[in-house]
Amino acid sequence: MPLLEVRNLTISLDPGHLDAPLVSGVDLTLHRGGTLGIVGESGSGKSLTCRSVLGILPPELYTGPETSIRFDRVELTELDTAGWLPYRADRIGAVFQDPGSYLDPSVPVGRQLAEVLRVRGGLRKREARDRAVELFTEVGLREPGRVAGQYPFELSGGMLQRVLIAIAICRDPDLLIADEATTALDVTVQAEVLDLLADLRERHGLALVLVSHDLAVVAQVCEEVVVMRSGRIVERGTAEQVLRAPQHEYTRSLVEAHARFGIEHVREAHRV
Ligand SMILES: Nc1ncnc2c1ncn2[C@@H]1O[C@H](COP(=O)(O)OP(=O)(O)OP(=O)(O)O)[C@@H](O)[C@H]1O
């Protein structure tokens, strides 16, 4: 039984679905502890797909009547706001691009994580503070006690993303969605954060959805890959298949575009 099963995801600006949909007929399957990469150029529908799974589609958008999103046997599309609460953030964590924008600039980052632990996890103040430092250690922040007392503006992009990852995993979710989470980081930091996600997946048995416009990024971490274009999946397969024998012309162009930028080490990692 898959952990996540998306069937015929269609998203449109028009409730009657008469207009051309923004996302059309997307099917995804992810097993417990599995990894799925979603690749595609800007505007291909990756973020809307993730937002549907998190129940945070913009209110002006509509999912189709045939759409089904099952998470651990529960049909998410039928949940009301209260029904969503145990899923969003608790069982399904998420990190996005631009971590700084998700943090309060006037509150130290440790306090922001501790607050989530208190409100959502029912921890007492002291326990929450200690647990926040533990989680900061777990996501590889050096001097976690000191970092906890710092404000977002005092931290680098990579450190902020680690803080956001700590917040995303603090309720021990089954699924973590990382939507362009490493895009704004420079290459070395990007590689470190990808390593961290792969590590967390192994240590916690987390299932991971990794979204990127960069096939090489996704192929470093994910076993399964889907390629999206214009709101549809144009190719799917293992990372190895997609890299070695891309079927769709668009995927071929992605692989070729990377030929000079590190795809070789990705091929090597997958023994292509
Ligand atoms: N609220 C909205 N209203 C109208 N169109 C939207 C809305 N949100 C997204 N779109 C459109 O839907 C399409 C898919 O957008 P989406 O954000 O999922 O793409 P993406 O692949 O994640 O791209 P990016 O990496 O740039 O975020 C795009 O054409 C986008 O312009």
The ligand as an SDF file (V2000), in Angstrom:
LIG
                    3D

 31 33  0  0  0  0  0  0  0  0999 V2000
   -2.6960   31.2820   -8.4440 N   0  0  0  0  0  0  0  0  0  0  0  0
   -2.5050   31.0970   -9.7470 C   0  0  0  0  0  0  0  0  0  0  0  0
   -3.3080   31.6570  -10.6660 N   0  0  0  0  0  0  0  0  0  0  0  0
   -3.1150   31.4690  -11.9840 C   0  0  0  0  0  0  0  0  0  0  0  0
   -2.1250   30.7170  -12.5000 N   0  0  0  0  0  0  0  0  0  0  0  0
   -1.2870   30.1270  -11.6290 C   0  0  0  0  0  0  0  0  0  0  0  0
   -1.4180   30.2940  -10.2160 C   0  0  0  0  0  0  0  0  0  0  0  0
   -0.4130   29.5950   -9.6200 N   0  0  0  0  0  0  0  0  0  0  0  0
    0.3010   29.0380  -10.6130 C   0  0  0  0  0  0  0  0  0  0  0  0
   -0.2070   29.3520  -11.8150 N   0  0  0  0  0  0  0  0  0  0  0  0
    0.2940   28.9140  -13.1320 C   0  0  0  0  0  0  0  0  0  0  0  0
    0.2660   27.5010  -13.1420 O   0  0  0  0  0  0  0  0  0  0  0  0
    1.3920   26.9900  -13.8590 C   0  0  0  0  0  0  0  0  0  0  0  0
    2.1600   26.0220  -12.9830 C   0  0  0  0  0  0  0  0  0  0  0  0
    2.7550   26.7590  -11.8960 O   0  0  0  0  0  0  0  0  0  0  0  0
    3.7350   26.1200  -10.8200 P   0  0  0  0  0  0  0  0  0  0  0  0
    4.0360   27.1770   -9.8230 O   0  0  0  0  0  0  0  0  0  0  0  0
    3.1950   24.8320  -10.3310 O   0  0  0  0  0  0  0  0  0  0  0  0
    5.0230   25.8200  -11.7150 O   0  0  0  0  0  0  0  0  0  0  0  0
    6.4520   25.3360  -11.2550 P   0  0  0  0  0  0  0  0  0  0  0  0
    6.8180   24.2190  -12.1740 O   0  0  0  0  0  0  0  0  0  0  0  0
    6.4950   25.0340   -9.8090 O   0  0  0  0  0  0  0  0  0  0  0  0
    7.3440   26.5910  -11.5860 O   0  0  0  0  0  0  0  0  0  0  0  0
    8.3340   27.4200  -10.6170 P   0  0  0  0  0  0  0  0  0  0  0  0
    9.5130   26.5360  -10.4350 O   0  0  0  0  0  0  0  0  0  0  0  0
    8.6170   28.6600  -11.3940 O   0  0  0  0  0  0  0  0  0  0  0  0
    7.5510   27.6770   -9.3570 O   0  0  0  0  0  0  0  0  0  0  0  0
    2.1890   28.1980  -14.3190 C   0  0  0  0  0  0  0  0  0  0  0  0
    1.8200   28.4920  -15.6260 O   0  0  0  0  0  0  0  0  0  0  0  0
    1.7460   29.2900  -13.3720 C   0  0  0  0  0  0  0  0  0  0  0  0
    1.8480   30.5540  -13.9800 O   0  0  0  0  0  0  0  0  0  0  0  0
  1  2  1  0
  2  3  1  0
  2  7  2  0
  3  4  2  0
  4  5  1  0
  5  6  2  0
  6  7  1  0
  6 10  1  0
  7  8  1  0
  8  9  2  0
  9 10  1  0
 10 11  1  0
 11 12  1  0
 11 30  1  0
 12 13  1  0
 13 14  1  0
 13 28  1  0
 14 15  1  0
 15 16  1  0
 16 17  2  0
 16 18  1  0
 16 19  1  0
 19 20  1  0
 20 21  2  0
 20 22  1  0
 20 23  1  0
 23 24  1  0
 24 25  2  0
 24 26  1  0
 24 27  1  0
 28 29  1  0
 28 30  1  0
 30 31  1  0
M  END
$$$$
